[in-house]
C-alpha cells in the first residue's frame, strides 16, 4: 500500500497541478506511512481496505 501510494504520488501528482487533490493525497500518504509503521500485521488487511476506500472517496471529491 505504501509503495502504491508513493508511485501514485510521483506519477500522478507531479503531472497534475490540482493543489486540493495534492494536499489530500499527501495527507493520506503520510497517514498511511504512520499507520503501516504502527499496526500489527494481522490488522494489515483491514487497514489496506480502509485506505483503498478513502482513496476512492478522495478521488471522487476532486
mmCIF file of the N, C-alpha and C atoms, coordinates in Angstrom:
data_MODEL
# 
_entry.id   MODEL 
# 
loop_
_atom_site.group_PDB 
_atom_site.id 
_atom_site.type_symbol 
_atom_site.label_atom_id 
_atom_site.label_alt_id 
_atom_site.label_comp_id 
_atom_site.label_asym_id 
_atom_site.label_entity_id 
_atom_site.label_seq_id 
_atom_site.pdbx_PDB_ins_code 
_atom_site.Cartn_x 
_atom_site.Cartn_y 
_atom_site.Cartn_z 
_atom_site.occupancy 
_atom_site.B_iso_or_equiv 
_atom_site.pdbx_formal_charge 
_atom_site.auth_seq_id 
_atom_site.auth_comp_id 
_atom_site.auth_asym_id 
_atom_site.auth_atom_id 
_atom_site.pdbx_PDB_model_num 
ATOM 1   N N  . UNK A 1 1  ? 0.836   -1.208 0.000   1.00 0.00 ? 1  UNK A N  1 
ATOM 2   C CA . UNK A 1 1  ? 0.000   0.000  0.000   1.00 0.00 ? 1  UNK A CA 1 
ATOM 3   C C  . UNK A 1 1  ? 0.866   1.251  0.000   1.00 0.00 ? 1  UNK A C  1 
ATOM 4   N N  . UNK A 1 2  ? 1.901   1.204  0.817   1.00 0.00 ? 2  UNK A N  1 
ATOM 5   C CA . UNK A 1 2  ? 2.821   2.348  0.898   1.00 0.00 ? 2  UNK A CA 1 
ATOM 6   C C  . UNK A 1 2  ? 3.465   2.619  -0.465  1.00 0.00 ? 2  UNK A C  1 
ATOM 7   N N  . UNK A 1 3  ? 3.945   1.548  -1.110  1.00 0.00 ? 3  UNK A N  1 
ATOM 8   C CA . UNK A 1 3  ? 4.597   1.712  -2.423  1.00 0.00 ? 3  UNK A CA 1 
ATOM 9   C C  . UNK A 1 3  ? 3.588   2.173  -3.471  1.00 0.00 ? 3  UNK A C  1 
ATOM 10  N N  . UNK A 1 4  ? 2.377   1.657  -3.396  1.00 0.00 ? 4  UNK A N  1 
ATOM 11  C CA . UNK A 1 4  ? 1.328   2.070  -4.332  1.00 0.00 ? 4  UNK A CA 1 
ATOM 12  C C  . UNK A 1 4  ? 1.060   3.565  -4.222  1.00 0.00 ? 4  UNK A C  1 
ATOM 13  N N  . UNK A 1 5  ? 0.931   4.056  -2.999  1.00 0.00 ? 5  UNK A N  1 
ATOM 14  C CA . UNK A 1 5  ? 0.704   5.489  -2.800  1.00 0.00 ? 5  UNK A CA 1 
ATOM 15  C C  . UNK A 1 5  ? 1.904   6.313  -3.232  1.00 0.00 ? 5  UNK A C  1 
ATOM 16  N N  . UNK A 1 6  ? 3.099   5.787  -2.981  1.00 0.00 ? 6  UNK A N  1 
ATOM 17  C CA . UNK A 1 6  ? 4.308   6.515  -3.373  1.00 0.00 ? 6  UNK A CA 1 
ATOM 18  C C  . UNK A 1 6  ? 4.375   6.647  -4.894  1.00 0.00 ? 6  UNK A C  1 
ATOM 19  N N  . UNK A 1 7  ? 4.092   5.555  -5.608  1.00 0.00 ? 7  UNK A N  1 
ATOM 20  C CA . UNK A 1 7  ? 4.079   5.607  -7.075  1.00 0.00 ? 7  UNK A CA 1 
ATOM 21  C C  . UNK A 1 7  ? 3.009   6.560  -7.576  1.00 0.00 ? 7  UNK A C  1 
ATOM 22  N N  . UNK A 1 8  ? 1.836   6.501  -6.954  1.00 0.00 ? 8  UNK A N  1 
ATOM 23  C CA . UNK A 1 8  ? 0.743   7.397  -7.337  1.00 0.00 ? 8  UNK A CA 1 
ATOM 24  C C  . UNK A 1 8  ? 1.151   8.846  -7.122  1.00 0.00 ? 8  UNK A C  1 
ATOM 25  N N  . UNK A 1 9  ? 1.794   9.106  -5.990  1.00 0.00 ? 9  UNK A N  1 
ATOM 26  C CA . UNK A 1 9  ? 2.220   10.465 -5.664  1.00 0.00 ? 9  UNK A CA 1 
ATOM 27  C C  . UNK A 1 9  ? 3.201   10.985 -6.715  1.00 0.00 ? 9  UNK A C  1 
ATOM 28  N N  . UNK A 1 10 ? 4.169   10.160 -7.098  1.00 0.00 ? 10 UNK A N  1 
ATOM 29  C CA . UNK A 1 10 ? 5.171   10.612 -8.069  1.00 0.00 ? 10 UNK A CA 1 
ATOM 30  C C  . UNK A 1 10 ? 4.587   10.736 -9.476  1.00 0.00 ? 10 UNK A C  1 
ATOM 31  N N  . UNK A 1 11 ? 3.862   9.718  -9.914  1.00 0.00 ? 11 UNK A N  1 
ATOM 32  C CA . UNK A 1 11 ? 3.407   9.689  -11.310 1.00 0.00 ? 11 UNK A CA 1 
ATOM 33  C C  . UNK A 1 11 ? 2.228   10.607 -11.580 1.00 0.00 ? 11 UNK A C  1 
ATOM 34  N N  . UNK A 1 12 ? 1.272   10.625 -10.672 1.00 0.00 ? 12 UNK A N  1 
ATOM 35  C CA . UNK A 1 12 ? 0.040   11.380 -10.924 1.00 0.00 ? 12 UNK A CA 1 
ATOM 36  C C  . UNK A 1 12 ? 0.143   12.820 -10.447 1.00 0.00 ? 12 UNK A C  1 
ATOM 37  N N  . UNK A 1 13 ? 0.582   13.010 -9.223  1.00 0.00 ? 13 UNK A N  1 
ATOM 38  C CA . UNK A 1 13 ? 0.537   14.354 -8.643  1.00 0.00 ? 13 UNK A CA 1 
ATOM 39  C C  . UNK A 1 13 ? 1.539   15.303 -9.284  1.00 0.00 ? 13 UNK A C  1 
ATOM 40  N N  . UNK A 1 14 ? 2.698   14.782 -9.668  1.00 0.00 ? 14 UNK A N  1 
ATOM 41  C CA . UNK A 1 14 ? 3.701   15.651 -10.274 1.00 0.00 ? 14 UNK A CA 1 
ATOM 42  C C  . UNK A 1 14 ? 3.276   16.123 -11.660 1.00 0.00 ? 14 UNK A C  1 
ATOM 43  N N  . UNK A 1 15 ? 2.335   15.406 -12.282 1.00 0.00 ? 15 UNK A N  1 
ATOM 44  C CA . UNK A 1 15 ? 1.905   15.791 -13.626 1.00 0.00 ? 15 UNK A CA 1 
ATOM 45  C C  . UNK A 1 15 ? 0.610   16.605 -13.629 1.00 0.00 ? 15 UNK A C  1 
ATOM 46  N N  . UNK A 1 16 ? -0.049  16.715 -12.481 1.00 0.00 ? 16 UNK A N  1 
ATOM 47  C CA . UNK A 1 16 ? -1.323  17.447 -12.409 1.00 0.00 ? 16 UNK A CA 1 
ATOM 48  C C  . UNK A 1 16 ? -1.210  18.613 -11.428 1.00 0.00 ? 16 UNK A C  1 
ATOM 49  N N  . UNK A 1 17 ? -1.611  19.804 -11.835 1.00 0.00 ? 17 UNK A N  1 
ATOM 50  C CA . UNK A 1 17 ? -1.490  20.970 -10.949 1.00 0.00 ? 17 UNK A CA 1 
ATOM 51  C C  . UNK A 1 17 ? -2.713  21.219 -10.064 1.00 0.00 ? 17 UNK A C  1 
ATOM 52  N N  . UNK A 1 18 ? -3.324  20.158 -9.577  1.00 0.00 ? 18 UNK A N  1 
ATOM 53  C CA . UNK A 1 18 ? -4.518  20.305 -8.741  1.00 0.00 ? 18 UNK A CA 1 
ATOM 54  C C  . UNK A 1 18 ? -4.108  20.295 -7.266  1.00 0.00 ? 18 UNK A C  1 
ATOM 55  N N  . UNK A 1 19 ? -3.987  21.483 -6.684  1.00 0.00 ? 19 UNK A N  1 
ATOM 56  C CA . UNK A 1 19 ? -3.438  21.596 -5.329  1.00 0.00 ? 19 UNK A CA 1 
ATOM 57  C C  . UNK A 1 19 ? -4.309  20.948 -4.261  1.00 0.00 ? 19 UNK A C  1 
ATOM 58  N N  . UNK A 1 20 ? -5.621  21.063 -4.394  1.00 0.00 ? 20 UNK A N  1 
ATOM 59  C CA . UNK A 1 20 ? -6.511  20.484 -3.381  1.00 0.00 ? 20 UNK A CA 1 
ATOM 60  C C  . UNK A 1 20 ? -6.335  18.969 -3.317  1.00 0.00 ? 20 UNK A C  1 
ATOM 61  N N  . UNK A 1 21 ? -6.319  18.353 -4.486  1.00 0.00 ? 21 UNK A N  1 
ATOM 62  C CA . UNK A 1 21 ? -6.133  16.898 -4.545  1.00 0.00 ? 21 UNK A CA 1 
ATOM 63  C C  . UNK A 1 21 ? -4.738  16.520 -4.054  1.00 0.00 ? 21 UNK A C  1 
ATOM 64  N N  . UNK A 1 22 ? -3.752  17.349 -4.405  1.00 0.00 ? 22 UNK A N  1 
ATOM 65  C CA . UNK A 1 22 ? -2.369  17.086 -3.992  1.00 0.00 ? 22 UNK A CA 1 
ATOM 66  C C  . UNK A 1 22 ? -2.256  17.082 -2.468  1.00 0.00 ? 22 UNK A C  1 
ATOM 67  N N  . UNK A 1 23 ? -2.909  18.041 -1.825  1.00 0.00 ? 23 UNK A N  1 
ATOM 68  C CA . UNK A 1 23 ? -2.885  18.118 -0.360  1.00 0.00 ? 23 UNK A CA 1 
ATOM 69  C C  . UNK A 1 23 ? -3.568  16.894 0.250   1.00 0.00 ? 23 UNK A C  1 
ATOM 70  N N  . UNK A 1 24 ? -4.711  16.501 -0.308  1.00 0.00 ? 24 UNK A N  1 
ATOM 71  C CA . UNK A 1 24 ? -5.431  15.339 0.215   1.00 0.00 ? 24 UNK A CA 1 
ATOM 72  C C  . UNK A 1 24 ? -4.597  14.070 0.095   1.00 0.00 ? 24 UNK A C  1 
ATOM 73  N N  . UNK A 1 25 ? -3.998  13.858 -1.077  1.00 0.00 ? 25 UNK A N  1 
ATOM 74  C CA . UNK A 1 25 ? -3.212  12.638 -1.282  1.00 0.00 ? 25 UNK A CA 1 
ATOM 75  C C  . UNK A 1 25 ? -1.946  12.656 -0.428  1.00 0.00 ? 25 UNK A C  1 
ATOM 76  N N  . UNK A 1 26 ? -1.332  13.826 -0.291  1.00 0.00 ? 26 UNK A N  1 
ATOM 77  C CA . UNK A 1 26 ? -0.143  13.922 0.568   1.00 0.00 ? 26 UNK A CA 1 
ATOM 78  C C  . UNK A 1 26 ? -0.491  13.582 2.012   1.00 0.00 ? 26 UNK A C  1 
ATOM 79  N N  . UNK A 1 27 ? -1.633  14.079 2.471   1.00 0.00 ? 27 UNK A N  1 
ATOM 80  C CA . UNK A 1 27 ? -2.086  13.765 3.825   1.00 0.00 ? 27 UNK A CA 1 
ATOM 81  C C  . UNK A 1 27 ? -2.334  12.265 3.971   1.00 0.00 ? 27 UNK A C  1 
ATOM 82  N N  . UNK A 1 28 ? -3.003  11.676 2.983   1.00 0.00 ? 28 UNK A N  1 
ATOM 83  C CA . UNK A 1 28 ? -3.287  10.244 3.014   1.00 0.00 ? 28 UNK A CA 1 
ATOM 84  C C  . UNK A 1 28 ? -1.990  9.437  2.988   1.00 0.00 ? 28 UNK A C  1 
ATOM 85  N N  . UNK A 1 29 ? -1.036  9.893  2.178   1.00 0.00 ? 29 UNK A N  1 
ATOM 86  C CA . UNK A 1 29 ? 0.263   9.232  2.055   1.00 0.00 ? 29 UNK A CA 1 
ATOM 87  C C  . UNK A 1 29 ? 0.988   9.224  3.400   1.00 0.00 ? 29 UNK A C  1 
ATOM 88  N N  . UNK A 1 30 ? 1.039   10.374 4.062   1.00 0.00 ? 30 UNK A N  1 
ATOM 89  C CA . UNK A 1 30 ? 1.706   10.469 5.367   1.00 0.00 ? 30 UNK A CA 1 
ATOM 90  C C  . UNK A 1 30 ? 0.964   9.651  6.426   1.00 0.00 ? 30 UNK A C  1 
ATOM 91  N N  . UNK A 1 31 ? -0.364  9.698  6.384   1.00 0.00 ? 31 UNK A N  1 
ATOM 92  C CA . UNK A 1 31 ? -1.169  8.921  7.328   1.00 0.00 ? 31 UNK A CA 1 
ATOM 93  C C  . UNK A 1 31 ? -0.921  7.430  7.143   1.00 0.00 ? 31 UNK A C  1 
ATOM 94  N N  . UNK A 1 32 ? -0.864  6.998  5.897   1.00 0.00 ? 32 UNK A N  1 
ATOM 95  C CA . UNK A 1 32 ? -0.637  5.580  5.608   1.00 0.00 ? 32 UNK A CA 1 
ATOM 96  C C  . UNK A 1 32 ? 0.737   5.130  6.077   1.00 0.00 ? 32 UNK A C  1 
ATOM 97  N N  . UNK A 1 33 ? 1.738   5.984  5.898   1.00 0.00 ? 33 UNK A N  1 
ATOM 98  C CA . UNK A 1 33 ? 3.082   5.651  6.394   1.00 0.00 ? 33 UNK A CA 1 
ATOM 99  C C  . UNK A 1 33 ? 3.035   5.407  7.896   1.00 0.00 ? 33 UNK A C  1 
ATOM 100 N N  . UNK A 1 34 ? 2.367   6.313  8.610   1.00 0.00 ? 34 UNK A N  1 
ATOM 101 C CA . UNK A 1 34 ? 2.267   6.194  10.065  1.00 0.00 ? 34 UNK A CA 1 
ATOM 102 C C  . UNK A 1 34 ? 1.502   4.933  10.458  1.00 0.00 ? 34 UNK A C  1 
ATOM 103 N N  . UNK A 1 35 ? 0.365   4.698  9.806   1.00 0.00 ? 35 UNK A N  1 
ATOM 104 C CA . UNK A 1 35 ? -0.463  3.533  10.138  1.00 0.00 ? 35 UNK A CA 1 
ATOM 105 C C  . UNK A 1 35 ? 0.309   2.241  9.908   1.00 0.00 ? 35 UNK A C  1 
ATOM 106 N N  . UNK A 1 36 ? 0.972   2.149  8.758   1.00 0.00 ? 36 UNK A N  1 
ATOM 107 C CA . UNK A 1 36 ? 1.670   0.903  8.424   1.00 0.00 ? 36 UNK A CA 1 
ATOM 108 C C  . UNK A 1 36 ? 2.819   0.642  9.391   1.00 0.00 ? 36 UNK A C  1 
ATOM 109 N N  . UNK A 1 37 ? 3.471   1.689  9.859   1.00 0.00 ? 37 UNK A N  1 
ATOM 110 C CA . UNK A 1 37 ? 4.546   1.503  10.841  1.00 0.00 ? 37 UNK A CA 1 
ATOM 111 C C  . UNK A 1 37 ? 4.006   1.070  12.194  1.00 0.00 ? 37 UNK A C  1 
ATOM 112 N N  . UNK A 1 38 ? 2.804   1.481  12.541  1.00 0.00 ? 38 UNK A N  1 
ATOM 113 C CA . UNK A 1 38 ? 2.334   1.300  13.915  1.00 0.00 ? 38 UNK A CA 1 
ATOM 114 C C  . UNK A 1 38 ? 1.355   0.149  14.135  1.00 0.00 ? 38 UNK A C  1 
ATOM 115 N N  . UNK A 1 39 ? 0.948   -0.557 13.074  1.00 0.00 ? 39 UNK A N  1 
ATOM 116 C CA . UNK A 1 39 ? -0.036  -1.627 13.279  1.00 0.00 ? 39 UNK A CA 1 
ATOM 117 C C  . UNK A 1 39 ? 0.608   -3.008 13.279  1.00 0.00 ? 39 UNK A C  1 
ATOM 118 N N  . UNK A 1 40 ? -0.130  -3.977 13.782  1.00 0.00 ? 40 UNK A N  1 
ATOM 119 C CA . UNK A 1 40 ? 0.298   -5.373 13.732  1.00 0.00 ? 40 UNK A CA 1 
ATOM 120 C C  . UNK A 1 40 ? -0.063  -5.939 12.361  1.00 0.00 ? 40 UNK A C  1 
ATOM 121 N N  . UNK A 1 41 ? 0.706   -6.928 11.922  1.00 0.00 ? 41 UNK A N  1 
ATOM 122 C CA . UNK A 1 41 ? 0.490   -7.472 10.583  1.00 0.00 ? 41 UNK A CA 1 
ATOM 123 C C  . UNK A 1 41 ? -0.879  -8.144 10.440  1.00 0.00 ? 41 UNK A C  1 
ATOM 124 N N  . UNK A 1 42 ? -1.449  -8.638 11.532  1.00 0.00 ? 42 UNK A N  1 
ATOM 125 C CA . UNK A 1 42 ? -2.763  -9.282 11.462  1.00 0.00 ? 42 UNK A CA 1 
ATOM 126 C C  . UNK A 1 42 ? -3.874  -8.286 11.130  1.00 0.00 ? 42 UNK A C  1 
ATOM 127 N N  . UNK A 1 43 ? -3.616  -7.003 11.398  1.00 0.00 ? 43 UNK A N  1 
ATOM 128 C CA . UNK A 1 43 ? -4.620  -5.970 11.118  1.00 0.00 ? 43 UNK A CA 1 
ATOM 129 C C  . UNK A 1 43 ? -4.402  -5.315 9.755   1.00 0.00 ? 43 UNK A C  1 
ATOM 130 N N  . UNK A 1 44 ? -3.358  -5.706 9.065   1.00 0.00 ? 44 UNK A N  1 
ATOM 131 C CA . UNK A 1 44 ? -2.967  -5.038 7.823   1.00 0.00 ? 44 UNK A CA 1 
ATOM 132 C C  . UNK A 1 44 ? -4.077  -5.051 6.774   1.00 0.00 ? 44 UNK A C  1 
ATOM 133 N N  . UNK A 1 45 ? -4.765  -6.181 6.641   1.00 0.00 ? 45 UNK A N  1 
ATOM 134 C CA . UNK A 1 45 ? -5.790  -6.266 5.596   1.00 0.00 ? 45 UNK A CA 1 
ATOM 135 C C  . UNK A 1 45 ? -6.928  -5.273 5.805   1.00 0.00 ? 45 UNK A C  1 
ATOM 136 N N  . UNK A 1 46 ? -7.354  -5.104 7.034   1.00 0.00 ? 46 UNK A N  1 
ATOM 137 C CA . UNK A 1 46 ? -8.423  -4.145 7.326   1.00 0.00 ? 46 UNK A CA 1 
ATOM 138 C C  . UNK A 1 46 ? -7.979  -2.727 7.013   1.00 0.00 ? 46 UNK A C  1 
ATOM 139 N N  . UNK A 1 47 ? -6.745  -2.381 7.383   1.00 0.00 ? 47 UNK A N  1 
ATOM 140 C CA . UNK A 1 47 ? -6.233  -1.026 7.145   1.00 0.00 ? 47 UNK A CA 1 
ATOM 141 C C  . UNK A 1 47 ? -6.133  -0.751 5.650   1.00 0.00 ? 47 UNK A C  1 
ATOM 142 N N  . UNK A 1 48 ? -5.612  -1.725 4.893   1.00 0.00 ? 48 UNK A N  1 
ATOM 143 C CA . UNK A 1 48 ? -5.471  -1.526 3.448   1.00 0.00 ? 48 UNK A CA 1 
ATOM 144 C C  . UNK A 1 48 ? -6.843  -1.361 2.802   1.00 0.00 ? 48 UNK A C  1 
ATOM 145 N N  . UNK A 1 49 ? -7.811  -2.141 3.236   1.00 0.00 ? 49 UNK A N  1 
ATOM 146 C CA . UNK A 1 49 ? -9.166  -1.999 2.712   1.00 0.00 ? 49 UNK A CA 1 
ATOM 147 C C  . UNK A 1 49 ? -9.732  -0.623 3.006   1.00 0.00 ? 49 UNK A C  1 
ATOM 148 N N  . UNK A 1 50 ? -9.509  -0.137 4.207   1.00 0.00 ? 50 UNK A N  1 
ATOM 149 C CA . UNK A 1 50 ? -9.983  1.191  4.582   1.00 0.00 ? 50 UNK A CA 1 
ATOM 150 C C  . UNK A 1 50 ? -9.283  2.261  3.754   1.00 0.00 ? 50 UNK A C  1 
ATOM 151 N N  . UNK A 1 51 ? -7.965  2.158  3.588   1.00 0.00 ? 51 UNK A N  1 
ATOM 152 C CA . UNK A 1 51 ? -7.226  3.134  2.788   1.00 0.00 ? 51 UNK A CA 1 
ATOM 153 C C  . UNK A 1 51 ? -7.707  3.159  1.343   1.00 0.00 ? 51 UNK A C  1 
ATOM 154 N N  . UNK A 1 52 ? -7.989  1.995  0.781   1.00 0.00 ? 52 UNK A N  1 
ATOM 155 C CA . UNK A 1 52 ? -8.497  1.939  -0.589  1.00 0.00 ? 52 UNK A CA 1 
ATOM 156 C C  . UNK A 1 52 ? -9.829  2.677  -0.692  1.00 0.00 ? 52 UNK A C  1 
ATOM 157 N N  . UNK A 1 53 ? -10.684 2.484  0.309   1.00 0.00 ? 53 UNK A N  1 
ATOM 158 C CA . UNK A 1 53 ? -11.968 3.183  0.346   1.00 0.00 ? 53 UNK A CA 1 
ATOM 159 C C  . UNK A 1 53 ? -11.754 4.692  0.421   1.00 0.00 ? 53 UNK A C  1 
ATOM 160 N N  . UNK A 1 54 ? -10.837 5.129  1.294   1.00 0.00 ? 54 UNK A N  1 
ATOM 161 C CA . UNK A 1 54 ? -10.566 6.562  1.459   1.00 0.00 ? 54 UNK A CA 1 
ATOM 162 C C  . UNK A 1 54 ? -10.017 7.159  0.168   1.00 0.00 ? 54 UNK A C  1 
ATOM 163 N N  . UNK A 1 55 ? -9.112  6.449  -0.497  1.00 0.00 ? 55 UNK A N  1 
ATOM 164 C CA . UNK A 1 55 ? -8.559  6.942  -1.768  1.00 0.00 ? 55 UNK A CA 1 
ATOM 165 C C  . UNK A 1 55 ? -9.683  7.135  -2.778  1.00 0.00 ? 55 UNK A C  1 
ATOM 166 N N  . UNK A 1 56 ? -10.576 6.164  -2.881  1.00 0.00 ? 56 UNK A N  1 
ATOM 167 C CA . UNK A 1 56 ? -11.687 6.279  -3.833  1.00 0.00 ? 56 UNK A CA 1 
ATOM 168 C C  . UNK A 1 56 ? -12.580 7.467  -3.519  1.00 0.00 ? 56 UNK A C  1 
ATOM 169 N N  . UNK A 1 57 ? -12.863 7.685  -2.250  1.00 0.00 ? 57 UNK A N  1 
ATOM 170 C CA . UNK A 1 57 ? -13.686 8.832  -1.842  1.00 0.00 ? 57 UNK A CA 1 
ATOM 171 C C  . UNK A 1 57 ? -12.990 10.142 -2.198  1.00 0.00 ? 57 UNK A C  1 
ATOM 172 N N  . UNK A 1 58 ? -11.698 10.230 -1.915  1.00 0.00 ? 58 UNK A N  1 
ATOM 173 C CA . UNK A 1 58 ? -10.955 11.460 -2.205  1.00 0.00 ? 58 UNK A CA 1 
ATOM 174 C C  . UNK A 1 58 ? -10.882 11.730 -3.701  1.00 0.00 ? 58 UNK A C  1 
ATOM 175 N N  . UNK A 1 59 ? -10.704 10.693 -4.493  1.00 0.00 ? 59 UNK A N  1 
ATOM 176 C CA . UNK A 1 59 ? -10.610 10.895 -5.940  1.00 0.00 ? 59 UNK A CA 1 
ATOM 177 C C  . UNK A 1 59 ? -11.948 11.346 -6.516  1.00 0.00 ? 59 UNK A C  1 
ATOM 178 N N  . UNK A 1 60 ? -13.048 10.862 -5.947  1.00 0.00 ? 60 UNK A N  1 
ATOM 179 C CA . UNK A 1 60 ? -14.358 11.319 -6.403  1.00 0.00 ? 60 UNK A CA 1 
ATOM 180 C C  . UNK A 1 60 ? -14.621 12.757 -5.980  1.00 0.00 ? 60 UNK A C  1 
ATOM 181 N N  . UNK A 1 61 ? -13.984 13.195 -4.881  1.00 0.00 ? 61 UNK A N  1 
ATOM 182 C CA . UNK A 1 61 ? -14.222 14.538 -4.345  1.00 0.00 ? 61 UNK A CA 1 
ATOM 183 C C  . UNK A 1 61 ? -13.482 15.634 -5.108  1.00 0.00 ? 61 UNK A C  1 
ATOM 184 N N  . UNK A 1 62 ? -12.557 15.243 -5.983  1.00 0.00 ? 62 UNK A N  1 
ATOM 185 C CA . UNK A 1 62 ? -11.794 16.284 -6.695  1.00 0.00 ? 62 UNK A CA 1 
ATOM 186 C C  . UNK A 1 62 ? -12.694 17.024 -7.634  1.00 0.00 ? 62 UNK A C  1 
# 
